[in-house]
Amino acid sequence: MYVNGKFVPENQPVISVFDHGFLYGDGVFEGIRAYNGRVFKLREHVDRLFDSAKAIDLDIGMSKEAMEEAILETLRKNNFKDAYIRPIVSRGNGDLGLDPLKCDKANVFIVAKTMSSLYDTMELKAITVGVRRNAPDALSPNIKSLNYLNNILAKIEANAKGGQEAIFLDHNGFVAEGSGDNIFIIKNGVVYTPPTINNLKGITRATAIELLEKNKIPTRVENISLFDVYTADEIFVTGTAAEAAAVVWVDGRTIGAGKTGPVTALMLKEFEKITSTTGTEIYTAKKAPARAASAKPAAKTAAAKPAAKTAAKPAAKAPAAKTAAKPAAKAPAAKTAAKAPAKKPAAKPAAKKPAARK
Ligand SMILES: Cc1ncc(COP(=O)(O)O)c(C=O)c1O
């Protein structure tokens, strides 16, 4: 694995107990997949890592290009063609106080592992959990931070109630996302997904919207209520680790026909096609393609913090593809914030997952 510019065996201890990522969850991370010798949406993931860092005023101390290259090199060192990659950037080593000014520079780790699909099944049971998604004015769900306790509490609750995945509501009672994936519902041939104010700006979510639109399936980004979930014809979730999976049962209600529906099936097929044929090549690419003209690094706001030595000028990035831009076509009838009562999960066994894809 990559640790602050060096490659070390993964069983080697690399982190101090004074690291603020460890002590406080003060840091950011990404989850990225490589398929068939290519890293899927590498640039988008690195952009999101840097955006998460910017949002918590964390100087990663290296350029986006250097981060991309470090990710590719980590895969090369492991001889991986298919892998799950986890860049982690913590505030760095400080003292037992939480003040980030005591941390002189970020620690950067990149871990790569082989990993098949996250779930044992491609037809999930989901539970609407009582714990609410972090409010954007407390800890924005757009920040992929090292503090995933909100998500873990949701997972614990879903596990306890017999679901493979949780459905989070936000504080207004609108559907937000899963514990580690974005959610889509399909009704009368139209696909709906919530705006990203209450969920992570998922890169697979953006890909799914593109794929659906390419296939002339109308997609709408708008608030979704539990009523919309329970009465959907189909539901699927998307995420780098989860990839894409149907949700066929929620809080005791069978969704649609109780199996992967036609829109979800098309999405899964298209997703498999795009992940196996596109991405940044690991072994043949000399370098990641250049980014748009460089911009000066953002001025540090934490005044007393020493500047990171390696802070290379981060390149200005091309504007992110707009994925959630579609204006909401209708105001949803979502009035209720009611949590679904915990019920015994249906006895019906979930469909077996096909063999690991690659
Ligand atoms: C909370 C949460 N929502 C959604 C996602 C899906 O995002 P992506 O498709 O970029 O992996 C993830 C995974 O990164 C996540 O942790």
The ligand as a MOL file (V3000), in Angstrom:
LIG
                    3D

  0  0  0     0  0            999 V3000
M  V30 BEGIN CTAB
M  V30 COUNTS 16 16 0 0 0
M  V30 BEGIN ATOM
M  V30 1 C -23.1490 7.2290 1.8670 0
M  V30 2 C -22.8640 6.8750 0.4520 0
M  V30 3 N -23.7730 7.1790 -0.4760 0
M  V30 4 C -23.5830 6.8820 -1.7720 0
M  V30 5 C -22.4320 6.2390 -2.1860 0
M  V30 6 C -22.2360 5.9270 -3.6390 0
M  V30 7 O -21.2490 6.7590 -4.1890 0
M  V30 8 P -20.3670 6.2740 -5.3990 0
M  V30 9 O -21.2870 5.8190 -6.4500 0
M  V30 10 O -19.5950 7.4890 -5.7910 0
M  V30 11 O -19.4970 5.2010 -4.9010 0
M  V30 12 C -21.4550 5.8970 -1.2450 0
M  V30 13 C -20.2130 5.2260 -1.6410 0
M  V30 14 O -19.2280 5.8530 -1.8640 0
M  V30 15 C -21.6770 6.2270 0.1040 0
M  V30 16 O -20.7700 5.9230 1.0440 0
M  V30 END ATOM
M  V30 BEGIN BOND
M  V30 1 1 1 2
M  V30 2 1 2 3
M  V30 3 2 2 15
M  V30 4 2 3 4
M  V30 5 1 4 5
M  V30 6 1 5 6
M  V30 7 2 5 12
M  V30 8 1 6 7
M  V30 9 1 7 8
M  V30 10 2 8 9
M  V30 11 1 8 10
M  V30 12 1 8 11
M  V30 13 1 12 13
M  V30 14 1 12 15
M  V30 15 2 13 14
M  V30 16 1 15 16
M  V30 END BOND
M  V30 END CTAB
M  END
